[in-house]
């Protein structure tokens, strides 16, 4: 079983080292990861500069690009055959709720899913220290289950591990994505020359979507496992929006007919 490991914290992150070491017990691990931290780059793809691979060992490569670049290069150029699974992480910090829209960790797993490979994103809650050994243990469990049962089409798995010793983790919950809200999300400051500059930061103050929510699982000491689907179409409101079609199309046929008449030669 070939396993592709990547991340957005960079090739030298202790999180990816712990993940690769743990997964080596169940498969042949290949690492293709950014050469530096690429946190919060979401699904960015490098289009305006060349990408370069730097081989660090027989199955370990650093890339001067994004996590999504790494997955593409690994699957289409580096690896001799496609992997059985893509595992992205272990990220420094959780990726809960709306954070998945910005996360390079989750986007790497999403790219694997787009390319037809079962994929998992793994993130670890932490502060001054991160218990990556705990996160790696649960990552292996999830990967074993994916090997055994597969994943539904166009579905990836987002795993978040609470900042607790292994013996204090209360179990695993299957969850949905939360909504997070921030206080003062844009911080304005002055540089030494009196010019304004800004930090996108802020303090998370509340969550919503509390039913089966991922943030609640983490707060209560459970590992959160959230299935994420690539198709974000809101099928429940398609009929509501189809009611707009007559209003949007009003006058279009008449204009087309008039335009056609203008182009006809006179009698």
ABEGO torsion letter per residue (X at the ends): XBBBBBBAAEAABAAAAAAAAAAAAABBBBBBBBABBABGAEABBBAABBBBBBBABAABBBBABBAAAAAAAAAAAABABBBABBBBOBBBEBBBEAAAAABAAAAAAAAAAAAGBBBBBBBBBBBABBBAAAAAAAAAAAAAAAAAAEBBBGBBBBBBBBBBBAAABAEBBBBBBBBBBBBGABBBBBBAAGBBBBBBBEBBABBBGABGBAAAAAAAGBBBBBBBBABABBAAAAAAAAAAAAAAABGAAAAAAAAAAAABBBX
